[in-house]
Amino acid sequence: MSDVVEDLVEQVRHRVRISNSKVQLENIELHHTIEDVIAENKTIGVTSDLTQSPDQAKEQAILQLAGLGQLQPLLDDPTVEEIWINEPSRIFVARNGKSELTNLILTDQQVRTLVERMLTSTGRRIDLANPFVDATLGDGSRLHVAIPDITRKYWSVNIRKFVMGSKSLDSLVAAGTLSAKAAAFLKACVSSGLNIIVAGATQAGKTTLMNALLNSANSSDRVITCEEVFELQLSSPDWIALQTRQESLEGTGEVTLRRLIKEALRMRPTRLVVGEVRQEECLDLLVAMNAGMPSMCSIHASSARQAISKMCLLPMLAGNNVSAEFVIPTVASVVDIVVHTAMLPTGKRQVQKIISVSGRIEGNVIETSDIFTFTGEALVPTGLFPSKQDEFITHGFDLAEILAV
């Protein structure tokens, strides 16, 4: 930020303070205040920064006062998927799955000010007692921040932008993420009320795929989603979104993902969705599935088989009284379909495999069968049929036609 813009910003802030004005940063009153300051200060635009016009100074001042300063152009850039700050002089972005170092340089104080501004409307906080924060910004982007002494020296900031270009299975087919046959099969799975796990690594496209699957559900379905921070965006006319809450400064008021799942079951859902299972909340999800509640969740896993193994492990974090003798048979009986998606070296997201869980167990190993597999060129059916074929027949789907090789 140039001296001219910095001077202009300080003058506007001073005017707002002394007038005790409640200027809304987004409205036209802020523009008028900046114009008044420029008009009264004839030196704006002709001081040390001779290359900057008053209009340019005004535009940059608005970004500092109303937007997110020098980060705002990156947030406005539709090609940028994610922004992260390792230190004030090392700011990266991701485009098409590839990271690149920007030429943007901030100060440590500017980074802190931007984070505080982003958190203002979220109701969340970050301090020495809470050195991490997850929050959803106004545009749907997800913010994660970590501060020293958890980090070595500087604040670590990640902004995963809300880029939801593919909201339907058809759009994923057009993007090459899915084949048409796989999309038809997954739509049949959703409509038939099967329990579906979406697995993959970070940035593999799990949330996008879950959105597309849920948007293919029957419009009469009442969907309740439970997330740590709001990420899912559904077109369902009957959809309630719930998110967790941090504890207050007094150490009270925390709402966990486990609590959300329990409360969601009291809200008459047709389908229960957990944005991502990471810990013991997996037990509550399995109990809901076991009670006949059609459910869906995502999970970090390197393969579809690893996702099944993780679903067997996480519930045991809930306590010593939760044993493998209970969990493994439960997972085998309630999980129906696992979809594994990955990011290719080119940056493209691609569904790698769709497997069916048979319900049978051999030596604590849950039996599965590959329904679709990625050959390196396309996602193709293997010729095998999933379990619970009666559910497809009941809902009017012909698996022989959908899965024809």
SVG drawing of the C-alpha trace seen along z (x, -y; Angstrom):
<svg xmlns="http://www.w3.org/2000/svg" viewBox="-42 -21 51 86">
<polyline fill="none" stroke="black" stroke-width="0.4" points="0.0,0.0 1.5,-3.3 1.9,-6.3 -0.9,-8.1 -3.4,-5.3 -2.2,-4.8 -2.7,-8.5 -6.2,-8.4 -7.2,-5.3 -6.1,-6.9 -7.9,-10.1 -11.2,-8.3 -10.9,-6.2 -10.2,-9.3 -13.3,-11.0 -15.4,-8.0 -14.1,-7.9 -14.6,-11.5 -18.0,-11.6 -19.0,-8.4 -20.5,-7.4 -21.7,-3.8 -20.7,-3.8 -21.4,-0.4 -18.3,0.6 -20.3,2.0 -22.6,-0.9 -22.3,-4.1 -21.8,-6.2 -18.2,-5.0 -17.6,-6.0 -18.9,-9.5 -16.7,-9.8 -13.6,-8.9 -14.5,-11.3 -15.0,-14.1 -11.5,-13.4 -10.0,-13.5 -11.8,-16.7 -10.6,-18.4 -7.0,-17.2 -5.7,-18.6 -2.4,-16.7 -4.0,-13.3 -2.6,-11.9 0.2,-14.4 2.4,-13.6 5.3,-11.2 3.3,-8.6 3.0,-10.6 1.9,-7.6 -1.3,-7.2 -4.5,-9.0 -7.1,-10.0 -9.4,-7.4 -6.8,-4.7 -6.1,-5.9 -9.9,-5.8 -10.2,-2.2 -7.3,-0.9 -8.6,-2.7 -12.0,-1.0 -10.3,2.3 -8.5,1.6 -11.6,0.3 -14.4,2.4 -12.7,5.4 -9.8,7.6 -7.1,5.2 -4.5,6.6 -6.0,10.1 -9.3,8.9 -8.1,9.2 -7.2,12.8 -10.5,13.5 -12.3,11.9 -10.2,13.9 -12.4,16.8 -9.3,18.9 -8.0,18.9 -9.2,21.9 -7.3,21.4 -5.1,18.8 -2.6,19.5 -0.1,17.3 3.0,19.0 4.5,15.7 3.7,12.1 6.2,12.3 5.3,15.8 1.7,15.9 0.6,18.7 -2.5,19.5 -3.8,22.6 -5.1,22.6 -6.4,25.8 -4.9,27.8 -1.4,26.3 0.2,24.0 2.1,20.9 3.9,18.2 2.5,14.7 4.4,11.4 2.2,10.1 4.0,8.9 2.2,7.9 3.3,7.0 2.7,9.1 0.2,6.6 -1.6,6.5 -2.1,10.2 -3.5,10.0 -5.8,7.2 -7.2,9.1 -7.8,12.2 -9.6,10.1 -11.7,8.5 -12.6,11.9 -13.6,13.3 -15.7,10.3 -19.0,11.6 -18.3,15.3 -18.8,15.3 -15.5,17.2 -12.2,16.0 -8.5,16.8 -6.2,16.2 -3.6,17.9 -6.2,20.1 -7.7,21.0 -4.7,21.0 -6.7,22.5 -9.9,21.3 -12.2,22.7 -14.8,20.3 -17.0,19.8 -16.7,16.4 -19.7,14.4 -19.1,15.7 -19.0,19.4 -15.2,19.6 -13.6,21.6 -11.0,19.9 -8.4,21.7 -5.9,19.9 -3.1,21.0 -1.0,18.7 2.3,18.8 3.4,20.5 1.7,23.3 3.3,22.0 7.0,21.1 6.8,17.3 4.0,16.1 0.3,16.5 -0.7,19.3 -3.8,18.5 -5.7,20.7 -8.7,19.5 -10.3,22.2 -12.6,20.3 -16.1,21.4 -15.7,22.6 -18.7,24.7 -18.6,25.0 -20.2,28.4 -23.4,28.7 -24.9,31.7 -23.8,35.1 -24.3,34.1 -21.8,31.2 -19.3,33.6 -19.8,35.9 -19.1,32.9 -16.0,32.1 -14.7,35.7 -14.8,36.4 -17.4,39.1 -18.6,41.3 -22.3,41.1 -22.9,44.7 -21.2,44.0 -23.4,40.9 -26.5,42.8 -25.6,45.5 -24.8,43.1 -28.1,41.2 -29.9,44.6 -28.0,45.2 -29.1,41.9 -32.7,42.3 -32.8,45.8 -31.7,44.5 -28.4,46.3 -25.7,45.2 -22.8,43.6 -19.3,42.7 -17.3,40.2 -13.5,40.8 -10.4,38.9 -7.6,36.7 -7.7,33.0 -8.7,31.0 -9.8,34.2 -13.3,32.9 -15.2,34.6 -17.4,31.7 -18.2,31.0 -19.1,34.6 -21.3,34.7 -23.1,31.6 -23.8,33.2 -25.0,36.5 -27.3,34.7 -28.7,32.4 -29.7,35.6 -31.9,36.7 -35.6,36.6 -37.0,33.1 -39.3,34.4 -36.3,35.5 -35.8,33.6 -32.0,33.3 -30.2,32.3 -26.5,31.6 -24.0,31.5 -20.6,29.8 -17.8,28.3 -18.1,25.2 -20.7,24.6 -19.4,25.9 -22.2,27.9 -24.6,25.9 -27.7,27.8 -30.6,27.0 -33.0,29.1 -36.2,27.2 -36.3,28.9 -32.7,28.6 -31.5,27.6 -27.7,26.9 -26.1,27.2 -22.6,26.3 -20.5,26.8 -19.7,24.0 -16.6,23.2 -16.9,22.8 -17.1,19.3 -14.5,17.4 -16.1,18.9 -15.6,22.4 -19.3,23.0 -21.6,23.2 -19.6,25.7 -21.6,27.6 -19.8,30.7 -20.4,32.7 -21.7,35.6 -24.3,33.3 -25.4,32.1 -25.9,35.6 -28.1,36.4 -30.1,33.2 -30.5,33.7 -32.2,37.1 -34.9,35.2 -35.6,33.0 -37.4,35.6 -34.7,36.0 -35.2,38.2 -31.5,38.1 -28.7,37.4 -25.4,35.9 -22.2,35.4 -19.8,33.2 -16.8,35.0 -16.2,37.7 -12.8,37.4 -13.3,38.7 -15.7,40.4 -18.8,38.8 -18.4,41.7 -20.0,43.9 -23.1,41.7 -23.4,41.8 -23.1,45.6 -25.8,45.8 -28.1,43.6 -27.4,45.8 -28.1,48.9 -31.5,47.5 -32.4,47.2 -31.6,43.6 -30.3,43.1 -27.0,41.2 -24.0,39.8 -20.6,38.5 -17.1,37.8 -13.9,39.1 -10.2,38.6 -8.8,41.8 -6.3,42.8 -8.6,45.5 -12.1,46.9 -10.7,49.8 -8.9,47.5 -12.1,45.6 -13.8,48.8 -10.9,49.5 -11.1,45.9 -14.9,46.2 -14.1,49.3 -11.4,47.4 -12.9,44.0 -15.9,45.2 -13.6,46.8 -12.3,43.3 -15.6,42.8 -14.5,45.0 -13.1,48.2 -16.5,49.8 -16.8,49.5 -15.2,52.7 -14.2,54.0 -16.7,56.8 -19.5,54.3 -18.0,51.8 -16.8,54.1 -20.1,56.0 -22.0,52.7 -19.9,51.1 -20.3,54.2 -24.1,54.1 -24.9,50.4 -22.4,49.0 -23.5,49.7 -21.4,47.7 -18.0,46.0 -16.9,43.5 -13.2,42.7 -12.1,39.5 -8.6,38.1 -6.7,35.2 -4.6,36.3 -1.1,34.8 -2.6,32.6 -4.8,31.0 -8.0,32.6 -10.4,34.3 -11.3,37.8 -13.5,40.5 -11.1,43.5 -13.4,46.3 -16.9,47.1 -17.2,50.1 -20.1,52.0 -20.0,53.4 -21.5,56.9 -22.2,57.2 -20.0,60.3 -16.9,60.5 -13.9,62.8 -11.5,62.7 -12.4,59.1 -12.0,58.1 -15.2,56.6 -15.9,58.0 -16.3,55.5 -16.7,55.6 -15.6,53.1 -18.6,51.7 -16.7,49.1 -12.9,48.7 -10.8,46.1 -8.6,47.6 -6.4,44.6 -8.7,43.3 -12.2,43.8 -14.3,44.9 -15.9,48.1 -18.3,50.7 -16.7,54.0 -19.8,56.1 -20.4,56.8 -23.6,55.8 -23.9,54.1 -25.6,55.6 -29.1,54.6 -30.4,55.0 -33.9,55.2 -33.7,51.5 -33.0,50.6 -35.9,52.7 -38.2,51.2 -37.4,47.7 -37.7,48.6 -34.1,48.9 -32.8,51.6 -29.3,52.4 -28.7,54.6 -29.3,51.6 -27.3,49.1 -24.3,51.4 -24.2,52.9 -20.6,53.3"/>
</svg>
